[in-house]
Amino acid sequence: MVAMTKNNPLLQWTAAMALSGTIGAVVLESGADAPAVAFARSLVGGLLLLVWSAARGWLRPWTLSRRDLGLAVFGGLFLVGNWVLLFASYALSSISVSTVVYHTQPLMLVGLAAAFLGERMAKSQLIRALIAFGGVTLISLSAHGADGKPVRLEGIALALGAAALYAGASFVAKQLKHLRPHVLAAVQLATGTIVLAPALLVTPLPTDTSGLLWLVLLGTVHTALMYVLMYAGIGKLPTATVALLSYVYPVVAVVVDALAYDHRPTWLEGVGMLAVLAAALAPQKGGKAPKPEVRETPVAVRPSGS
């Protein structure tokens, strides 16, 4: 895939977003609990990104100051916490519902910037936030799983919590724009590996080969490769193109949920999903679309949460 998309930022970003949309299925197929999945993703993805960064010479010399390292670790805690909540939400709601609700995070980031950086929140941004959370309300009241039963509100709450943590991770990443994103992601994933390791005593890794292979796939393709594709493409594309192609992520998630898990959105749920996505990705005043902050997920680029 890297060879196919090399020097083609449009394909790189689109491929990364398409991979993001399949993360939910990989998580569910692994059969592992959310903390174990997040640990495996951090371990495998972090090791591969460290190898990639070292091979490119980005770790020589080591120039991370104590402040940068502290912020990177802090952001890593937000990042892996976001994964744990999002992965747990898949089983309690559905892949499509969790993914769309998760897309409220760009609006949460606007709120954080207004609260802590003094950035002025435009009236249009407030309206978009209200529309998005109105959409979440519609989804909460009308969403059903593959069995026809209403989704559990705990799953939607976990997805909102994941969005808030990811907004926090993105907020921290804004303070580290001078660092190469691959190195920052590697440090954050190393943090996740260390922090989540004790959780394996309670939620161990799968013992079957199939479950382990799904986790290896998540760490290699849906983390290391996906991050490389995102970071390679995002800096070379117009902001409007990045925002528009970000729709690929939730669309793929909805399609995967329908094909693999027979989830069929109700019309009210569909309206709620469209409201969330339209509010999160709508062009800002002046015709410029917001530049996504990147992820089921990964973390200066949007979205990789997944």
N, C-alpha and C positions, 0 to 999 in steps of 0.2 A: 504493500500500500504506500509506503514511503517513497519507493521508486516511481510509482505511478503519479504521485502528487508533488514530486520534487519540483521546485521552482514554479508551482502553480498554487498561489495562496488561496484562490477561490475553492479549488478542490480540497486543499488541506483543511480549511475551516469547515467546509460542508461535511467532509468525512469525519471530523472530530465531533460535530454536532450529531451526526447520524449514530456514531458510536455511543454518545451520551444517552441517546434514546433507547438503547438496548441494555443499559446497565441494570435496570430493574429486573429484567428477565434473568440475567446472569445471577443476580443476588438471590432471587427466589429459587432458581434451579440448583444452587449450591446446597440448599437445605440448612445452611448454618445460621446461627443467631447473629444479629446485627453487630455486636462488638467483635465477634470473631471475624466477620467479613471485613470490617473496617481495619482490623489488625492485619489481615492477610494483604489487603490492598496497600496499606502503608508499607509493609515489609517488602513485598515484591516490587511494587512501583518505586519505592524509595531507593532500593538497591540499584535498580536499572537506571534511574535518573542520575544517581551518583556516578555510575559507570559511564553513562553518556556524557555527563559534564566533565569527568576526568579525561575522557578520550578527546574531548574538544579543547582541552586545556583551560577550562573555566575555573578550575579549582587551584590554579597556580598563578600568582601567589594567593594564599588565603587572606582575604582582605576584610572579612566580616568584623566589624567593631563589636564591642560588648552590647551596645545599644541595638545594633542591627540584629545580632544573634538573639537577644532577649525578645525583640518584637517578632522575629521570625518564629520563635518557639511559641510565643503567645498566640500568634495567628494560627500556628499549627494545632493548638488546642481547640480553637474555634472550628477549624477545618474538619478534624476527625470527629469532633462532637456532632457537627452537622451531618457527617456520613452516618453515624450511629443512629441518629434520630430519623433520617430519611430512609435508611434501609429497614428500620423497624416499622416505618409507616406503610411500606409496600404491602406487608402481610395483613395489616389492619384495615386498609382501605382498598386501594388498587394501584397498579403502576401509573395509570393515566391520571387518576385523581391526585395522587401524591405529587407527581411531576408538575402538573399544572398549578396546584396550590403553592408548590415550591417556587414557582416563578414570580411570587410576590416579592422576592428578595431584592430586586433592583430598587423597588420603591422604599423598602426598609433602609437600604443604603443611603438613599436621599435624606431620609429622616435622621440617620446617624450623622451625616455630614452637616445637616442643619443644627443639630443639637451640640455637636462637639467641635466643629470647625467653623461655626458661624456662617456657613453658607446659607444664603437666602432660599427658602422654598417658594417656588413660583406657584401662583394660583392654579395653573394647569397641572402641576405636579400633585397638588392636594386633591384636585378633582380626579386625577388618574388613580391615586391611592384609594379614594372612596369607591371608585368603580371596581377596582381590583378586589377589595374586600367585600363589596356587594356580590361579586362573582363567587368568592369563596363561600359566602353565606348560601347562595343558590346551590352550589355543589354540595355543601353540608346537608342541606334539607332534602336533596333529591337524588344524590348519587347512590347507585346500587352496585353490588359486586356481581360476579359471574353466576352466583347462586340465586340472584334475584332479590336478596336481602339487602337492606340499607347498609352502606359502609359504616364502620365504627367511627364515631367522631374522634376517638383517641388517635386514629390514624391521621386524620386531617390536622389535629392539634400538633402531632409530631412533625408533620410536614411544615407547618408554620414555624415551629421551633427550629427546624433545620434551616429554613429560610433566614430566620433571625441570626442564627450562628454563622451562616455563610455570609450574610451582610457584614457581620463583625469581622470575619476573616478578610473580606474584601476591603473593609475600612482600614485594617492594619496594613494590608498590602499596599494601600495608597501611600503609606508612610515609607515604603521601601522600594519606590520606583527606580532607584538608582542601582538596585541589585538585578543581576540576570535572573529572569523568572524561573529558569530550570533549576538553578542552585537554590533559590528560595523554596521552590516546591520540594526539592530533595531534603532540605533541612526540616520542613514542616512534616514530611512523611516520616522522617527519622524520629521526630518528636512523637508522632502518632504511634509508631511501633513500640516505643518505650512505655508510653502512657497506657496503651491498651494491652500490653503483654500480661499484666496480672489478671485481666478479665478472662483470660483463657482458663483459669482455674474454675470459673463458674460457667462460662460458655465456650467450651473447647472447640477446636477445629474439627471438621468432619473426619470420620475415620475411614470412609469409603473413598475409593479412587476417584469416582465420578465427582463427588463434592469438592475434593481437593483440586481437580483439574479445572472446575468452574472458577475457583478462587485464583488459580494461577492465570487463567484467561483474564480475569478482572484486573489483576495487577500488571500484566504485561500489555495487553491490547487496550483495555479500557482505562488505564492509568498512564503508564510510561509512554506508550505510543500515542495515545490521545493527547497528552500534554505537549509532546514534541510537535504534533500536527497543529495544535492550537497556537502555540507560541510562534511557530514558523509562519502561520498564515495571517494572524490578526494584525500584526504591525504593518502589513503591506496592503491592506484592504481599506476602502473608504468606510467611515463609521456607519453610514446608512446601510451598506452591504452587509457588514458584520451583524447589525441589528436584525435585518431582514432574514438572513440565513440562520439566525438563532432560532427561528420558528421551526427549523428542521428537528431540533431536539424534542420538543413536546409532541410534534406531529408523529414522529417515529415512535415515541413512547405510547401514544394512543393506539397506533396501528398494531404495534407488538402486543399490547394488552388485549386488543380485540381478536387478533389471530391466534395467539398462544393461550390466552386465558378466557376467551369468550366474553370479555367485558363489553357491553353495549351501552353507551351513555344514553340516559333519558334526554328528552329535549330540553328540560330545565337545566340538567347537568351540562349539556352542550352549550347553552347560553352562558352559564357561569364560567365555563372554560374559555369561551371566546372573550368574555369580559376581562378575565384575568390577563390573558395573553395580549389583548389589544391595549390594555392599560399599561402593562409592563414594557411593551415594545413599541408603543406609539411614538411617532416623531415628536420631538420637543418643539416649543415655539421657535419659529424661524426656519422650520423645515428640516432640522437635523435630528436624526434618530439617535437615541442614547447608545453609547458604546458599551456593550455588555462587559461586565466584570467576570473574568473567567475563573470554572469547576475545578453530582448523582457533584462528574462535577465537577476541578478538579475545581498560587491561586490568584493570579492577577487577571485571569480571563474568565469571561462568563459564557456558558455556565458549566460546570463540571461537577456539580454535585453530586451533582451526583457523582 
